[in-house]
Amino acid sequence: MSMLHTALWFLVAISILVVVHELGHYLAARLAGVKVLRFSLGFGQPLLSRRFGRDQTEWALAALPFGGYVKMLDEREGEVPAAEAHRSFNHATVWRRIGIVVAGPAANFLLAILFYWALLIHGLPALKPMIGEPPAGTPAAHAGLVAGDEIRRVNGIETQSFQDLRLNLLRASVARDALTLELADGRRVQLDASKIETENLERDILRPLGIVHYDPEMEPVIGKVLPDGAAARAGLQPGDRLVAANGQALASWQDWVEMVRRNPLKPLRIEYERQGQHGGLTLSPDAVTEAGERIGRVGASPQVDEVALARLMTEVRYGPFEAFWQGAVRTWDMSLFTLEMMGRMAVGQVSWTNLSGPLTIADYAGQSASLGWVSFIGFLALVSVSLGVLNLLPIPLLDGGHLMYYVAEALTGRPVSERTMEIGSRIGMALLLLLMSFALFNDLRRLLGE
């Protein structure tokens, strides 16, 4: 995946999320009777700007695309004509100011609900919550789980897909709750959650529990070859049967994947069979970083037995009204989980290495876009929830910091002093810089595979 592709879809994602967030502030300000001077996508010098409407609001596209803002008429920020003083932000009632501040994060939550609603109406293809053979000695193996078991509930919460299973196990494990699994065949088993490691939640953290995805063995036959991948450059074609790599026989596609993953940028001598004829070539897997680990990839997928695949797949789909409710439930659940993870990071129960920054988000934006619009919309919904939660944190300079001031004003009957807000702004700036530094450091560690 090219840097240009990643950067393009990152900008698309950020633009959508920021515009919706700032539109929340803008519409709330208009409803509250506050005049909006500028609506900017990005910070810094405007590259493009136009004025529209009765108030001649300036709509601008600025040079730095990592955010945006809505500038309102405010006597604290400049001279306001007497005839328009009643339309300034600082003259609005405290409840109207609270509404304007809350509207931005609320817009992000609403966007996530709408995205989930659209996906659930369309139907989300997903893998069934079936597990593979648990590694020996793991809690799943001790509990008697075997390959092909389908887990329907975790601590009473339904799992419609393997993604749901992973999320529910993760939530329960991070909270150190006991795990009760209900299986499709009626069995109930208990698992010990203490095996979960929270140092890096992007890794396959469920493997210590013995929970691995059911992955039936496939023939080592190539189904598709990506045009820019190492397989295409080496000359492999759809239909080729892989016989051996570096003299090691390949009995299944899984053997091939394991060989490739272990050898990034290292030449592999491949023996293959094509239309009954044997051949050989040399292939060097491309190096990529996945969950902080440097692995090899060749840009090829296996020939899939569609009938066998259909038995492993399910589709999560609802009617229009139920889909909206389920979208709201997913948004609420993800918001609570995000807050819980932040809280556990703050007290040291979850490692700060799990904090992601713009480079990781950009990478995920590019990857999800490559997988299709369903994956990209799901990514946008998830990030929109995170953006809404982040902005509600009681940190000065964020919406939550302003909300904290206005709630204090509503309770005491008098505004917070300028001196208090100035000190708060300095503290907020320091906290945000600290968070950004952690996130960027983690991004670089993942990028370098360390």
ABEGO torsion letter per residue (X at the ends): XBAAAAAAAAAAAAAAAAAAAAAAAAAAAAAAGBBBABBBBEBEBBABBBBBEAAGBBBBBBABABEBBBBBBBAAAEBBBAAAAAABAAABBAAAAAAAAAAAAAAAAAAAAAAAAAAAAAEBBBBBBBBBBBBBGBAAAAAGBBBGBBBABBGGBBBABAAAAAAAAAAAAAAGBBBBBBBAAGBBBBBBAAABBAABAABBAAAAAGBBBBBBBBBBBBABBBAABAAAAAGBBBGBBBABBGGBBBABAAAAAAAAAABBGBBBBBBBBBGGBBBBBBBBBBBBBBGGBBBBBAGBBBBBBAAAAAAABBBBBBBAAAAAAAAAAAAAAAAAAAAAAAAAAAAGABBAAABBBAAAAAAAAAAAAAAEAAAAAAAAAAAAAAAAAAAABBBBGBAAAAAAAAAAAAAAGBBBBAAAAAAAAAAAAAAAAAAAAAAAAAAAAAAAGX
